[in-house]
């Protein structure tokens, strides 16, 4: 759910009447096996009634993405959603090997949770290697200082 004009905040759910009555502009739904057809129709009708501008429904089982845009005060299905761009967000929807891909306005693909996790782990490992190299360099420096001092040389005077 995307709501312009409201802070990101930490809330369990969006309660419009507690949010200055600002309607969510964009809604993304990801189907789960427990969702019923009746439930999804009710959600569509709710978003239709309350003025959501864009509504996207993705089924990860089938890879199917369906979207609706508000035109003339009514949510109308996007005929060709693959390759389409969200008017409000500027993101582009594509598929590859049956998987949904979403691209930012600058053309960069949004990363999946697993991809982000892998990048985070790589960064953590890189930082750990850097820390180890710094510790090793410090240890070598201390050993050289001790060697110089054992020979009667003050390292600070070099």
Secondary structure, 3 states (H helix, E strand, C coil): CECCCCCCCCCCCCCHHHCCCCCCCEEEEECCCCCCHHHHHHHHHHHHHHCCCEEEEEECCCCEEEEEEEECCEEEECCCCCCCECCCCCCEEEEECCEEEEECCCCCECCCHHHHHHHHHHHHHHHHHHHHHHHHHHHHHHHHHHHHHHCCCCHHHC
